[in-house]
Amino acid sequence: MRHTLASQGCASNGKGVFHEVALEDAAAYLALPRHWGLTLPRGSVGGAHAGYAVYACIKGRVAVAALEPHFAARLAEVAGIKAAKPRQDLMLLPSTRVKLSDFFAVLTRKQIEALATAHDLPLLTMS
C-alpha cells in the first residue's frame, strides 16, 4: 500500500496543483541501513567499526571515517596496528578502538591534519 501526501489548490492564484510524494517509498529507502544492520550497535556505522568514530586528541577531537577497506588498512598501518591473524578485520576488534584512542590522544590537531594529508586518510579535527 502506498501512502501519499497530496496538495490541491493554491490560494494565491486560484489555480489547482497536485503533488504526489511517495512517503512509504522514501521511508523504506531511508530505513535500509537499519534493515541491513549497519546502524545497530554491532554494525559498521552504529559503533562497532573503530575506523568510524570520534576520538580525543590534544586540544580537540578527530572524526575518523575510514570505513572503506583501503582507508582502514592505511589507518591501521599509520597507527602501527597489525592483525594477529591473516584476513582479520582489525576495525571490528575492541582492542583496535583502544589502540586508535591511544594513538590520537598524544597528537595535536595539526599533526593529525598533516597525517591525513600525507596518507590520504579521512580524518577531520575539531576543537
C-alpha positions as CSV (number, residue, x, y, z in Angstrom):
1,M,0.0,0.0,0.0
2,R,1.4,3.4,-1.0
3,H,0.7,6.4,1.2
4,T,1.0,9.7,-0.4
5,L,0.9,13.3,0.6
6,A,-1.2,15.3,-1.8
7,S,-1.8,19.0,-2.2
8,Q,-4.5,20.5,-4.3
9,G,-5.3,24.2,-4.9
10,C,-3.3,27.3,-4.5
11,A,-4.8,30.3,-2.6
12,S,-2.5,32.9,-4.2
13,N,-3.6,32.4,-7.8
14,G,-6.7,30.3,-7.7
15,K,-5.3,27.5,-9.9
16,G,-5.2,24.0,-8.7
17,V,-2.0,21.9,-8.4
18,F,-1.4,18.4,-7.4
19,H,1.8,17.0,-5.8
20,E,2.2,13.3,-5.0
21,V,5.0,12.3,-2.7
22,A,5.5,8.6,-2.1
23,L,6.2,8.7,1.7
24,E,6.3,5.0,2.1
25,D,9.0,4.6,-0.6
26,A,11.1,7.4,0.9
27,A,10.8,5.9,4.4
28,A,11.6,2.4,3.2
29,Y,14.7,3.7,1.4
30,L,15.9,5.6,4.4
31,A,15.4,2.6,6.6
32,L,17.6,0.3,4.6
33,P,20.8,0.9,6.6
34,R,19.0,-0.2,9.8
35,H,17.3,-3.1,8.0
36,W,20.8,-4.3,6.9
37,G,22.1,-3.9,10.5
38,L,24.6,-1.1,9.7
39,T,23.2,1.3,12.3
40,L,22.8,-1.2,15.1
41,P,25.4,-1.2,17.8
42,R,27.1,-4.2,16.2
43,G,27.0,-2.5,12.8
44,S,29.7,-0.6,11.0
45,V,28.1,2.9,11.4
46,G,26.4,2.0,14.7
47,G,29.6,1.9,16.7
48,A,31.3,-1.4,16.0
49,H,33.8,-0.2,13.4
50,A,36.8,1.5,15.1
51,G,37.6,3.4,11.9
52,Y,34.2,5.2,12.1
53,A,34.3,7.1,15.3
54,V,35.4,10.2,17.1
55,Y,38.5,10.2,19.3
56,A,40.1,12.7,21.7
57,C,43.3,14.4,20.7
58,I,45.4,17.2,22.2
59,K,43.1,20.2,22.5
60,G,40.3,18.7,20.5
61,R,38.8,15.7,18.8
62,V,39.2,13.8,15.5
63,A,36.4,12.4,13.5
64,V,37.6,9.2,11.6
65,A,35.6,7.9,8.6
66,A,37.9,5.0,7.5
67,L,35.1,2.6,6.6
68,E,36.4,1.5,3.2
69,P,39.0,-1.3,3.5
70,H,41.8,0.7,1.8
71,F,41.3,3.6,4.3
72,A,41.0,1.2,7.3
73,A,44.2,-0.6,6.3
74,R,46.1,2.6,5.8
75,L,44.9,4.0,9.1
76,A,45.9,0.8,10.9
77,E,49.3,0.9,9.2
78,V,49.9,4.6,10.2
79,A,48.8,3.9,13.8
80,G,51.1,0.8,13.9
81,I,48.2,-1.7,14.4
82,K,48.8,-5.2,13.0
83,A,46.4,-8.1,12.6
84,A,47.1,-11.1,14.9
85,K,45.6,-13.4,12.2
86,P,45.6,-13.1,8.4
87,R,42.4,-11.6,7.0
88,Q,41.3,-10.5,10.4
89,D,39.1,-7.4,10.3
90,L,41.1,-5.2,12.7
91,M,38.5,-2.4,12.8
92,L,35.9,-4.7,14.4
93,L,38.2,-5.6,17.3
94,P,37.7,-3.7,20.6
95,S,41.5,-3.6,21.1
96,T,41.7,-1.6,17.8
97,R,39.5,1.1,19.3
98,V,41.7,1.3,22.3
99,K,44.9,1.5,20.2
100,L,43.4,4.2,18.0
101,S,42.3,6.1,21.1
102,D,45.8,5.9,22.5
103,F,47.3,6.8,19.1
104,F,45.2,10.0,18.6
105,A,45.4,11.1,22.3
106,V,49.0,12.1,22.0
107,L,48.7,14.0,18.7
108,T,47.8,17.6,18.2
109,R,45.1,18.6,15.6
110,K,47.9,20.0,13.4
111,Q,49.8,16.7,13.5
112,I,46.6,14.7,12.7
113,E,45.8,17.1,9.8
114,A,49.3,16.5,8.4
115,L,48.9,12.7,8.7
116,A,45.6,13.0,6.9
117,T,47.2,14.9,4.0
118,A,50.3,12.8,3.8
119,H,48.5,9.4,3.9
120,D,45.2,10.3,2.3
121,L,43.2,9.5,5.4
122,P,39.6,10.6,6.0
123,L,40.2,12.5,9.2
124,L,38.6,15.8,10.4
125,T,39.8,17.5,13.5
126,M,37.5,19.7,15.7
127,S,38.2,22.0,18.6
